[in-house]
Amino acid sequence: MTENNLESSTYWLRHSFAQNMLESGMSIYEIKEMMGHKSIDSTKNI
């Protein structure tokens, strides 16, 4: 936990980044490539 009692992890940071890209209008396929996922199914689970 951090100083302000918020948990953080690399997973949480990557998830938030991908979610923000999706909400800004990027396609799931663009996000897949940026995240380095081999399978689109991995990206769909964000």
mmCIF file as Biopython writes it, N, C-alpha, C and O atoms, coordinates in Angstrom:
data_model
#
loop_
_atom_site.group_PDB
_atom_site.id
_atom_site.type_symbol
_atom_site.label_atom_id
_atom_site.label_alt_id
_atom_site.label_comp_id
_atom_site.label_asym_id
_atom_site.label_entity_id
_atom_site.label_seq_id
_atom_site.pdbx_PDB_ins_code
_atom_site.Cartn_x
_atom_site.Cartn_y
_atom_site.Cartn_z
_atom_site.occupancy
_atom_site.B_iso_or_equiv
_atom_site.auth_seq_id
_atom_site.auth_asym_id
_atom_site.pdbx_PDB_model_num
ATOM 1   N N  . MET A ? 1  ? 0.840   -1.187  0.000   1.0 0.0 1  A 1 
ATOM 2   C CA . MET A ? 1  ? 0.000   0.000   0.000   1.0 0.0 1  A 1 
ATOM 3   C C  . MET A ? 1  ? 0.873   1.233   0.000   1.0 0.0 1  A 1 
ATOM 4   O O  . MET A ? 1  ? 1.990   1.236   0.518   1.0 0.0 1  A 1 
ATOM 5   N N  . THR A ? 2  ? 0.339   2.265   -0.588  1.0 0.0 2  A 1 
ATOM 6   C CA . THR A ? 2  ? 1.087   3.508   -0.638  1.0 0.0 2  A 1 
ATOM 7   C C  . THR A ? 2  ? 0.747   4.369   0.564   1.0 0.0 2  A 1 
ATOM 8   O O  . THR A ? 2  ? -0.080  4.008   1.402   1.0 0.0 2  A 1 
ATOM 9   N N  . GLU A ? 3  ? 1.388   5.484   0.624   1.0 0.0 3  A 1 
ATOM 10  C CA . GLU A ? 3  ? 1.213   6.421   1.728   1.0 0.0 3  A 1 
ATOM 11  C C  . GLU A ? 3  ? -0.253  6.825   1.947   1.0 0.0 3  A 1 
ATOM 12  O O  . GLU A ? 3  ? -0.670  7.057   3.082   1.0 0.0 3  A 1 
ATOM 13  N N  . ASN A ? 4  ? -1.029  6.909   0.863   1.0 0.0 4  A 1 
ATOM 14  C CA . ASN A ? 4  ? -2.427  7.316   0.985   1.0 0.0 4  A 1 
ATOM 15  C C  . ASN A ? 4  ? -3.388  6.119   1.025   1.0 0.0 4  A 1 
ATOM 16  O O  . ASN A ? 4  ? -4.582  6.263   0.760   1.0 0.0 4  A 1 
ATOM 17  N N  . ASN A ? 5  ? -2.857  4.951   1.355   1.0 0.0 5  A 1 
ATOM 18  C CA . ASN A ? 5  ? -3.639  3.712   1.508   1.0 0.0 5  A 1 
ATOM 19  C C  . ASN A ? 5  ? -4.271  3.204   0.223   1.0 0.0 5  A 1 
ATOM 20  O O  . ASN A ? 5  ? -5.244  2.452   0.277   1.0 0.0 5  A 1 
ATOM 21  N N  . LEU A ? 6  ? -3.742  3.596   -0.932  1.0 0.0 6  A 1 
ATOM 22  C CA . LEU A ? 6  ? -4.224  3.068   -2.204  1.0 0.0 6  A 1 
ATOM 23  C C  . LEU A ? 6  ? -3.274  1.977   -2.656  1.0 0.0 6  A 1 
ATOM 24  O O  . LEU A ? 6  ? -2.059  2.174   -2.696  1.0 0.0 6  A 1 
ATOM 25  N N  . GLU A ? 7  ? -3.835  0.817   -2.999  1.0 0.0 7  A 1 
ATOM 26  C CA . GLU A ? 7  ? -2.996  -0.256  -3.508  1.0 0.0 7  A 1 
ATOM 27  C C  . GLU A ? 7  ? -2.607  0.066   -4.938  1.0 0.0 7  A 1 
ATOM 28  O O  . GLU A ? 7  ? -3.411  0.596   -5.704  1.0 0.0 7  A 1 
ATOM 29  N N  . SER A ? 8  ? -1.390  -0.251  -5.292  1.0 0.0 8  A 1 
ATOM 30  C CA . SER A ? 8  ? -0.965  -0.078  -6.673  1.0 0.0 8  A 1 
ATOM 31  C C  . SER A ? 8  ? -0.138  -1.290  -7.083  1.0 0.0 8  A 1 
ATOM 32  O O  . SER A ? 8  ? 0.525   -1.925  -6.263  1.0 0.0 8  A 1 
ATOM 33  N N  . SER A ? 9  ? -0.198  -1.583  -8.342  1.0 0.0 9  A 1 
ATOM 34  C CA . SER A ? 9  ? 0.575   -2.685  -8.885  1.0 0.0 9  A 1 
ATOM 35  C C  . SER A ? 9  ? 0.766   -2.421  -10.364 1.0 0.0 9  A 1 
ATOM 36  O O  . SER A ? 9  ? 0.085   -1.579  -10.949 1.0 0.0 9  A 1 
ATOM 37  N N  . THR A ? 10 ? 1.686   -3.138  -10.960 1.0 0.0 10 A 1 
ATOM 38  C CA . THR A ? 10 ? 1.864   -2.966  -12.400 1.0 0.0 10 A 1 
ATOM 39  C C  . THR A ? 10 ? 0.602   -3.377  -13.141 1.0 0.0 10 A 1 
ATOM 40  O O  . THR A ? 10 ? 0.258   -2.772  -14.156 1.0 0.0 10 A 1 
ATOM 41  N N  . TYR A ? 11 ? -0.085  -4.386  -12.655 1.0 0.0 11 A 1 
ATOM 42  C CA . TYR A ? 11 ? -1.336  -4.799  -13.299 1.0 0.0 11 A 1 
ATOM 43  C C  . TYR A ? 11 ? -2.345  -3.659  -13.265 1.0 0.0 11 A 1 
ATOM 44  O O  . TYR A ? 11 ? -2.962  -3.346  -14.283 1.0 0.0 11 A 1 
ATOM 45  N N  . TRP A ? 12 ? -2.513  -3.046  -12.120 1.0 0.0 12 A 1 
ATOM 46  C CA . TRP A ? 12 ? -3.491  -1.970  -11.956 1.0 0.0 12 A 1 
ATOM 47  C C  . TRP A ? 12 ? -3.137  -0.797  -12.871 1.0 0.0 12 A 1 
ATOM 48  O O  . TRP A ? 12 ? -4.018  -0.207  -13.496 1.0 0.0 12 A 1 
ATOM 49  N N  . LEU A ? 13 ? -1.856  -0.464  -12.947 1.0 0.0 13 A 1 
ATOM 50  C CA . LEU A ? 13 ? -1.434  0.646   -13.801 1.0 0.0 13 A 1 
ATOM 51  C C  . LEU A ? 13 ? -1.675  0.342   -15.275 1.0 0.0 13 A 1 
ATOM 52  O O  . LEU A ? 13 ? -2.165  1.195   -16.014 1.0 0.0 13 A 1 
ATOM 53  N N  . ARG A ? 14 ? -1.332  -0.871  -15.704 1.0 0.0 14 A 1 
ATOM 54  C CA . ARG A ? 14 ? -1.567  -1.253  -17.104 1.0 0.0 14 A 1 
ATOM 55  C C  . ARG A ? 14 ? -3.057  -1.300  -17.417 1.0 0.0 14 A 1 
ATOM 56  O O  . ARG A ? 14 ? -3.485  -0.876  -18.491 1.0 0.0 14 A 1 
ATOM 57  N N  . HIS A ? 15 ? -3.840  -1.813  -16.483 1.0 0.0 15 A 1 
ATOM 58  C CA . HIS A ? 15 ? -5.285  -1.887  -16.674 1.0 0.0 15 A 1 
ATOM 59  C C  . HIS A ? 15 ? -5.865  -0.481  -16.825 1.0 0.0 15 A 1 
ATOM 60  O O  . HIS A ? 15 ? -6.660  -0.234  -17.732 1.0 0.0 15 A 1 
ATOM 61  N N  . SER A ? 16 ? -5.479  0.427   -15.959 1.0 0.0 16 A 1 
ATOM 62  C CA . SER A ? 16 ? -5.979  1.803   -16.013 1.0 0.0 16 A 1 
ATOM 63  C C  . SER A ? 16 ? -5.588  2.482   -17.321 1.0 0.0 16 A 1 
ATOM 64  O O  . SER A ? 16 ? -6.401  3.177   -17.931 1.0 0.0 16 A 1 
ATOM 65  N N  . PHE A ? 17 ? -4.349  2.282   -17.750 1.0 0.0 17 A 1 
ATOM 66  C CA . PHE A ? 17 ? -3.868  2.850   -19.003 1.0 0.0 17 A 1 
ATOM 67  C C  . PHE A ? 17 ? -4.703  2.338   -20.176 1.0 0.0 17 A 1 
ATOM 68  O O  . PHE A ? 17 ? -5.155  3.120   -21.013 1.0 0.0 17 A 1 
ATOM 69  N N  . ALA A ? 18 ? -4.902  1.028   -20.230 1.0 0.0 18 A 1 
ATOM 70  C CA . ALA A ? 18 ? -5.680  0.427   -21.320 1.0 0.0 18 A 1 
ATOM 71  C C  . ALA A ? 18 ? -7.137  0.884   -21.270 1.0 0.0 18 A 1 
ATOM 72  O O  . ALA A ? 18 ? -7.736  1.160   -22.309 1.0 0.0 18 A 1 
ATOM 73  N N  . GLN A ? 19 ? -7.696  0.963   -20.095 1.0 0.0 19 A 1 
ATOM 74  C CA . GLN A ? 19 ? -9.088  1.407   -19.952 1.0 0.0 19 A 1 
ATOM 75  C C  . GLN A ? 19 ? -9.248  2.844   -20.439 1.0 0.0 19 A 1 
ATOM 76  O O  . GLN A ? 19 ? -10.229 3.172   -21.107 1.0 0.0 19 A 1 
ATOM 77  N N  . ASN A ? 20 ? -8.289  3.696   -20.104 1.0 0.0 20 A 1 
ATOM 78  C CA . ASN A ? 20 ? -8.331  5.089   -20.552 1.0 0.0 20 A 1 
ATOM 79  C C  . ASN A ? 20 ? -8.237  5.187   -22.071 1.0 0.0 20 A 1 
ATOM 80  O O  . ASN A ? 20 ? -8.925  6.002   -22.685 1.0 0.0 20 A 1 
ATOM 81  N N  . MET A ? 21 ? -7.389  4.361   -22.677 1.0 0.0 21 A 1 
ATOM 82  C CA . MET A ? 21 ? -7.284  4.357   -24.141 1.0 0.0 21 A 1 
ATOM 83  C C  . MET A ? 21 ? -8.606  3.923   -24.767 1.0 0.0 21 A 1 
ATOM 84  O O  . MET A ? 21 ? -9.056  4.512   -25.749 1.0 0.0 21 A 1 
ATOM 85  N N  . LEU A ? 22 ? -9.220  2.900   -24.202 1.0 0.0 22 A 1 
ATOM 86  C CA . LEU A ? 22 ? -10.493 2.415   -24.718 1.0 0.0 22 A 1 
ATOM 87  C C  . LEU A ? 22 ? -11.562 3.497   -24.610 1.0 0.0 22 A 1 
ATOM 88  O O  . LEU A ? 22 ? -12.319 3.719   -25.555 1.0 0.0 22 A 1 
ATOM 89  N N  . GLU A ? 23 ? -11.628 4.161   -23.477 1.0 0.0 23 A 1 
ATOM 90  C CA . GLU A ? 23 ? -12.624 5.214   -23.266 1.0 0.0 23 A 1 
ATOM 91  C C  . GLU A ? 23 ? -12.372 6.436   -24.144 1.0 0.0 23 A 1 
ATOM 92  O O  . GLU A ? 23 ? -13.296 7.201   -24.422 1.0 0.0 23 A 1 
ATOM 93  N N  . SER A ? 24 ? -11.126 6.625   -24.581 1.0 0.0 24 A 1 
ATOM 94  C CA . SER A ? 24 ? -10.824 7.770   -25.445 1.0 0.0 24 A 1 
ATOM 95  C C  . SER A ? 24 ? -11.093 7.470   -26.914 1.0 0.0 24 A 1 
ATOM 96  O O  . SER A ? 24 ? -10.922 8.336   -27.772 1.0 0.0 24 A 1 
ATOM 97  N N  . GLY A ? 25 ? -11.516 6.238   -27.202 1.0 0.0 25 A 1 
ATOM 98  C CA . GLY A ? 25 ? -11.928 5.909   -28.562 1.0 0.0 25 A 1 
ATOM 99  C C  . GLY A ? 25 ? -10.988 5.023   -29.346 1.0 0.0 25 A 1 
ATOM 100 O O  . GLY A ? 25 ? -11.254 4.736   -30.513 1.0 0.0 25 A 1 
ATOM 101 N N  . MET A ? 26 ? -9.892  4.579   -28.743 1.0 0.0 26 A 1 
ATOM 102 C CA . MET A ? 26 ? -8.995  3.668   -29.457 1.0 0.0 26 A 1 
ATOM 103 C C  . MET A ? 26 ? -9.677  2.318   -29.635 1.0 0.0 26 A 1 
ATOM 104 O O  . MET A ? 26 ? -10.483 1.896   -28.806 1.0 0.0 26 A 1 
ATOM 105 N N  . SER A ? 27 ? -9.340  1.657   -30.722 1.0 0.0 27 A 1 
ATOM 106 C CA . SER A ? 27 ? -9.925  0.335   -30.951 1.0 0.0 27 A 1 
ATOM 107 C C  . SER A ? 27 ? -9.224  -0.697  -30.078 1.0 0.0 27 A 1 
ATOM 108 O O  . SER A ? 27 ? -8.082  -0.511  -29.658 1.0 0.0 27 A 1 
ATOM 109 N N  . ILE A ? 28 ? -9.927  -1.774  -29.819 1.0 0.0 28 A 1 
ATOM 110 C CA . ILE A ? 28 ? -9.386  -2.856  -29.005 1.0 0.0 28 A 1 
ATOM 111 C C  . ILE A ? 28 ? -8.140  -3.455  -29.672 1.0 0.0 28 A 1 
ATOM 112 O O  . ILE A ? 28 ? -7.244  -3.952  -28.991 1.0 0.0 28 A 1 
ATOM 113 N N  . TYR A ? 29 ? -8.094  -3.405  -31.000 1.0 0.0 29 A 1 
ATOM 114 C CA . TYR A ? 29 ? -6.954  -3.943  -31.731 1.0 0.0 29 A 1 
ATOM 115 C C  . TYR A ? 29 ? -5.722  -3.050  -31.587 1.0 0.0 29 A 1 
ATOM 116 O O  . TYR A ? 29 ? -4.601  -3.550  -31.495 1.0 0.0 29 A 1 
ATOM 117 N N  . GLU A ? 30 ? -5.927  -1.722  -31.566 1.0 0.0 30 A 1 
ATOM 118 C CA . GLU A ? 30 ? -4.820  -0.791  -31.330 1.0 0.0 30 A 1 
ATOM 119 C C  . GLU A ? 30 ? -4.267  -0.977  -29.918 1.0 0.0 30 A 1 
ATOM 120 O O  . GLU A ? 30 ? -3.054  -0.972  -29.708 1.0 0.0 30 A 1 
ATOM 121 N N  . ILE A ? 31 ? -5.162  -1.139  -28.968 1.0 0.0 31 A 1 
ATOM 122 C CA . ILE A ? 31 ? -4.751  -1.327  -27.578 1.0 0.0 31 A 1 
ATOM 123 C C  . ILE A ? 31 ? -3.987  -2.642  -27.431 1.0 0.0 31 A 1 
ATOM 124 O O  . ILE A ? 31 ? -2.984  -2.698  -26.719 1.0 0.0 31 A 1 
ATOM 125 N N  . LYS A ? 32 ? -4.451  -3.693  -28.094 1.0 0.0 32 A 1 
ATOM 126 C CA . LYS A ? 32 ? -3.769  -4.993  -28.068 1.0 0.0 32 A 1 
ATOM 127 C C  . LYS A ? 32 ? -2.320  -4.836  -28.495 1.0 0.0 32 A 1 
ATOM 128 O O  . LYS A ? 32 ? -1.414  -5.363  -27.851 1.0 0.0 32 A 1 
ATOM 129 N N  . GLU A ? 33 ? -2.108  -4.116  -29.576 1.0 0.0 33 A 1 
ATOM 130 C CA . GLU A ? 33 ? -0.748  -3.922  -30.071 1.0 0.0 33 A 1 
ATOM 131 C C  . GLU A ? 33 ? 0.086   -3.096  -29.095 1.0 0.0 33 A 1 
ATOM 132 O O  . GLU A ? 33 ? 1.242   -3.434  -28.838 1.0 0.0 33 A 1 
ATOM 133 N N  . MET A ? 34 ? -0.473  -2.033  -28.556 1.0 0.0 34 A 1 
ATOM 134 C CA . MET A ? 34 ? 0.263   -1.186  -27.616 1.0 0.0 34 A 1 
ATOM 135 C C  . MET A ? 34 ? 0.618   -1.924  -26.332 1.0 0.0 34 A 1 
ATOM 136 O O  . MET A ? 34 ? 1.678   -1.695  -25.750 1.0 0.0 34 A 1 
ATOM 137 N N  . MET A ? 35 ? -0.270  -2.808  -25.894 1.0 0.0 35 A 1 
ATOM 138 C CA . MET A ? 35 ? -0.045  -3.543  -24.657 1.0 0.0 35 A 1 
ATOM 139 C C  . MET A ? 35 ? 0.861   -4.751  -24.860 1.0 0.0 35 A 1 
ATOM 140 O O  . MET A ? 35 ? 1.351   -5.332  -23.891 1.0 0.0 35 A 1 
ATOM 141 N N  . GLY A ? 36 ? 1.085   -5.130  -26.110 1.0 0.0 36 A 1 
ATOM 142 C CA . GLY A ? 36 ? 1.953   -6.262  -26.394 1.0 0.0 36 A 1 
ATOM 143 C C  . GLY A ? 36 ? 1.296   -7.607  -26.173 1.0 0.0 36 A 1 
ATOM 144 O O  . GLY A ? 36 ? 1.981   -8.613  -25.986 1.0 0.0 36 A 1 
ATOM 145 N N  . HIS A ? 37 ? -0.033  -7.632  -26.192 1.0 0.0 37 A 1 
ATOM 146 C CA . HIS A ? 37 ? -0.746  -8.898  -26.004 1.0 0.0 37 A 1 
ATOM 147 C C  . HIS A ? 37 ? -0.653  -9.739  -27.275 1.0 0.0 37 A 1 
ATOM 148 O O  . HIS A ? 37 ? -0.732  -9.214  -28.386 1.0 0.0 37 A 1 
ATOM 149 N N  . LYS A ? 38 ? -0.487  -11.037 -27.100 1.0 0.0 38 A 1 
ATOM 150 C CA . LYS A ? 38 ? -0.469  -11.952 -28.237 1.0 0.0 38 A 1 
ATOM 151 C C  . LYS A ? 38 ? -1.881  -12.280 -28.690 1.0 0.0 38 A 1 
ATOM 152 O O  . LYS A ? 38 ? -2.121  -12.526 -29.872 1.0 0.0 38 A 1 
ATOM 153 N N  . SER A ? 39 ? -2.812  -12.283 -27.748 1.0 0.0 39 A 1 
ATOM 154 C CA . SER A ? 39 ? -4.194  -12.669 -28.031 1.0 0.0 39 A 1 
ATOM 155 C C  . SER A ? 39 ? -5.138  -11.510 -27.745 1.0 0.0 39 A 1 
ATOM 156 O O  . SER A ? 39 ? -4.988  -10.802 -26.749 1.0 0.0 39 A 1 
ATOM 157 N N  . ILE A ? 40 ? -6.101  -11.329 -28.622 1.0 0.0 40 A 1 
ATOM 158 C CA . ILE A ? 40 ? -7.104  -10.280 -28.414 1.0 0.0 40 A 1 
ATOM 159 C C  . ILE A ? 40 ? -7.923  -10.577 -27.153 1.0 0.0 40 A 1 
ATOM 160 O O  . ILE A ? 40 ? -8.449  -9.663  -26.519 1.0 0.0 40 A 1 
ATOM 161 N N  . ASP A ? 41 ? -8.024  -11.857 -26.797 1.0 0.0 41 A 1 
ATOM 162 C CA . ASP A ? 41 ? -8.771  -12.226 -25.599 1.0 0.0 41 A 1 
ATOM 163 C C  . ASP A ? 41 ? -8.147  -11.634 -24.336 1.0 0.0 41 A 1 
ATOM 164 O O  . ASP A ? 41 ? -8.863  -11.269 -23.403 1.0 0.0 41 A 1 
ATOM 165 N N  . SER A ? 42 ? -6.832  -11.537 -24.305 1.0 0.0 42 A 1 
ATOM 166 C CA . SER A ? 42 ? -6.158  -10.914 -23.161 1.0 0.0 42 A 1 
ATOM 167 C C  . SER A ? 42 ? -6.565  -9.456  -23.041 1.0 0.0 42 A 1 
ATOM 168 O O  . SER A ? 42 ? -6.781  -8.949  -21.940 1.0 0.0 42 A 1 
ATOM 169 N N  . THR A ? 43 ? -6.666  -8.791  -24.173 1.0 0.0 43 A 1 
ATOM 170 C CA . THR A ? 43 ? -7.017  -7.373  -24.175 1.0 0.0 43 A 1 
ATOM 171 C C  . THR A ? 43 ? -8.482  -7.174  -23.813 1.0 0.0 43 A 1 
ATOM 172 O O  . THR A ? 43 ? -8.820  -6.198  -23.143 1.0 0.0 43 A 1 
ATOM 173 N N  . LYS A ? 44 ? -9.345  -8.065  -24.234 1.0 0.0 44 A 1 
ATOM 174 C CA . LYS A ? 44 ? -10.771 -7.936  -23.937 1.0 0.0 44 A 1 
ATOM 175 C C  . LYS A ? 44 ? -11.058 -8.045  -22.450 1.0 0.0 44 A 1 
ATOM 176 O O  . LYS A ? 44 ? -12.121 -7.620  -21.998 1.0 0.0 44 A 1 
ATOM 177 N N  . ASN A ? 45 ? -10.145 -8.599  -21.689 1.0 0.0 45 A 1 
ATOM 178 C CA . ASN A ? 45 ? -10.340 -8.770  -20.251 1.0 0.0 45 A 1 
ATOM 179 C C  . ASN A ? 45 ? -9.925  -7.548  -19.443 1.0 0.0 45 A 1 
ATOM 180 O O  . ASN A ? 45 ? -9.829  -7.629  -18.218 1.0 0.0 45 A 1 
ATOM 181 N N  . ILE A ? 46 ? -9.678  -6.421  -20.097 1.0 0.0 46 A 1 
ATOM 182 C CA . ILE A ? 46 ? -9.277  -5.215  -19.357 1.0 0.0 46 A 1 
ATOM 183 C C  . ILE A ? 46 ? -10.471 -4.578  -18.696 1.0 0.0 46 A 1 
ATOM 184 O O  . ILE A ? 46 ? -10.334 -3.553  -18.028 1.0 0.0 46 A 1 
#
